[in-house]
Amino acid sequence: MADDEAVDPRRSRPVQVRWVDLYYPPGRAPKIGRISIDGVVWASVEWSEQRQAWCIEDAEGACLAHRAHIRGQEASKKAALALAKAMIADGRMPSPEQAEALRLAEIAERRAKLDKQPSVIRRRQEREERHKREEEHSKQRSDANWEERNQVPLWESLAEAFDFSDPDLWKSNSFGSLRPRLVIWMRHVVAKLQGELDYALKPPRRSLTDAGKAWHKQAIEEREAKLARAREILGWLEGDQVQSQAAE
């Protein structure tokens, strides 16, 4: 034990013993005694069925689960308590801080050994490769979304390339089979554009500058024009305007 621990003034203070029965049926005598100084646990004594003895643990002892934290043993409870108190007083029992440092060092050592196992190395490499692939795919999605947002919407391009108001267009088997799908798509487009317009129509902030107000007004006009165009195309696809033109 280090000199500074041997002369720790806490070791000379009175100790308190509290018996607990964490895992024992009601009516049986508790078999774990917590030894504390000023409310801080320094050691425990616990009955071990396997050893048929009272074991003495430091502050990090956990129901005999960690052999490194067992500091001694006695045949009787009284002798175990006496030995634990003596070990605290003379410095053989590590302080709570030392016991915690030892536990953390044990954990670090176990992790270091585990990290060197082939199976762990393989899983780590697989995890790193998977993470790298996910990052690449995420960048590809981001680049593709950015490129798509900067292009003319596909529904507008199709409307420019084909005259949806022409009844003869839908006589083709290819276009005829595609039409129901285009209707669903354009309904979605119209609903989305309507939502964007509703959001744009919200009153602007009072602090908005004249330039900001002008931009806001322009944004509303652009959304209204795009929504009107989308509704026009949806009407053609649904057949309303096609039928009216045919009737004329």
N, C-alpha and C positions, 0 to 999 in steps of 0.2 A: 504494500500500500504506500502511496506517495506520502511524503512528509506533510504536505498541506492537508491531506485527507486525515492523517493520523491526529492532527491537532485541531480538526474541525470543531469549533465550540459547540455545535449542535449535538455532538456525540455525548456530551456530558449532561445534557438536559434530561428531564424525566421522560420516560416512554409510556405510551398508552397501548393497551392490547384490546382489540375488539374482535370477538368471535362471530363468524358468519357461517351460514349453512346454505351456500349457493346451490349445491347439487344434492342435498341430502333430504330424505323424507321428514315431514314434521314429526316431532317427538323424539328424534334422535339428536344426540349431542353434536353441536357444530364441530367440524374438523378442520377449519381454516382459521388461523389467528393472525390478524393484521397488526403489525407492530409499527406505531407511528410516533413521530416527534413533531410537536407543534402542528398536528393535523396532516403531516406528510408521511406517507408510508415508506418505511425504510426496509422492512423485511416481513416475511410471513413464515409461519410454521404450519405444516399441512401433513395430514396422515396419508401415507401411501400404502394401499393394499398390496401392490406389487412387491414393495420392499419390506412390508410389515414393520414400518418404522415411521417416526415423525421427521419429515424432511424440513430443512431450513432453506428458504429461498430469499434472494435479494429483492429489491423493489420491483424488478421486472419479471419475477417469477409468475407463471400463469398456470396454476393448478398442475404443477409438475410436468408441464408440456415442454419446457425448455431445460434440458439437463445442464446447460452451461450456467444457468442461474440458480442451481442448487448448490448451497455453500456448506452443507453438513447434514448430519442426521443423528437422532437419538432414539432410544427405545421408548422413552416416556415423554408425554406432553410437557411435564414440568421441566425435565432436563433439556428439552428442545428450546423451550422459552428462555431458560437460563443461558443456554449457549448462544442463542440469537442476540440476547441483550449484551452478553459479554463481547461478541464479535462486533456489535455496533460501537461499544465503548472503546475497545482497543484498536479499532481501525481495520480489522479483518473483513468486516462487512462493507462492501462498496457503498458509497453514498448513492442516493437516487439518481443524481446526475451521472455518476460513473456507470451505474447499471444501465441507464438509458443509452449512454455512449457505446457500451459494450453490445447492447442489442442492435443498435444501428450498424455497428461494424460487422456483426454477424450477418445481418441482412445484406449488406453490401458485398460481403465475401461470397454468400450463397448466390447472389445475382451474378457476380463475376464468373463463378464456376458454371452457372447455368448458361450464361451468354457464350461460353466456349463449346457447348455441346453441339454436335453436327446438326441435330434436328432443330435446335433453336436458331442456329445460323441460317439454315435453309428457310425456315419460316420467316425470319427477318428479311432475307433477300427477296423472298416472294412478296412480302408486304411492301418493300421498297419499290419493287418492279411494278406492282399493282398501283401503288400511289403515283408512280411516274406516268403510267398509262392513263390513269384518271386525269392527271393534270394536262396531258397532251390532248385528251378527248375534250376536256373542258375548254381548252384554248381553241380547238377546232370549232366547237359549238359557238363560242363567243365570236370568233371571226366570221363564221357563216351567218350568225344572226345580224352582225353589224353590216355585212355585205347585203343581206336581204333587206334590211331597213332602208338602205340607201338606193334601192332600186324602185322602179315604178311597180306598184302592186300587180300581181299576176292577173287579177281579174280585169284590171284596166288594160293590160297588154292584150288579153284575149278579146276584149271588146273592141280594141282598135284593129285587131287582125281579122275578126269575123263579125259579120253583121247579124247580131242576135235578133234583130227585128225582122229579118227575112224568113218567112215561113218555109221557103225551100231549103234553108240550111238544115232544118230538123228532119227533112225527109231522108237524109243520109242515115243509114243504120248506125254508123259510128257516133255521129253527133246525137242521134236520138237516144242511144243508150247512155250517153254521157250527161244528158240534160238533167235527169233527176238529181244526180250528184252535184251538178253546178247550182241547182236551185237551193239545196241545203247549204252549200258553201256560201252563196251570196246572202242568204238569210243571216248567217253568222256574221258576215262582213257588215251588213246593214246594222245589226244589233250592236256590234263593236263600235262602229262609227257614230251611232246614236249616243252611246255611252260617252265617247270622247267629246262629242258636241255638248252634251249635258254638263260635263265637267267644265268645259271652256266657258259656258254661259253663266257660271257662278260669278257673282259680283267681284271685280278685282279689288285688291287691297287699296286702301285709301292712300297709302304711301307710294303707290305706283307713279312713276314719272310720266310725262307726256309721251315720251318715246315708248315706254312700257305699255301705256294705254293704246297707242297706235298699233303696237305689235299684237296686243290682246285682241283688238278689233279685227286685224288681218287674220289672226289664227281662227277666229270664229267664222269669218267669211270663207276661208279655205275649207274648213270642216263642213260647213253647210253645202258648199259646192260639191265636195267629194261625196257627201251623203246623198245629195240629190242624184248624182250620177249613178251611184250604187243602186239606189231605188229604181232608177230607170232601167238599168240592166236586169235587176231582179224581176221587174215587170215583164220584160221581154222573155226571160227564161220561164216564168210562170205561165206565159201565154196570153196575158191580158191584152198587151198592145198588139201582139201578133194576130189575135183573133179580131180585134177592132179594125186593124188594117185590112184583113181579109174580107171583113164585112163590107168595107167601103168599096 
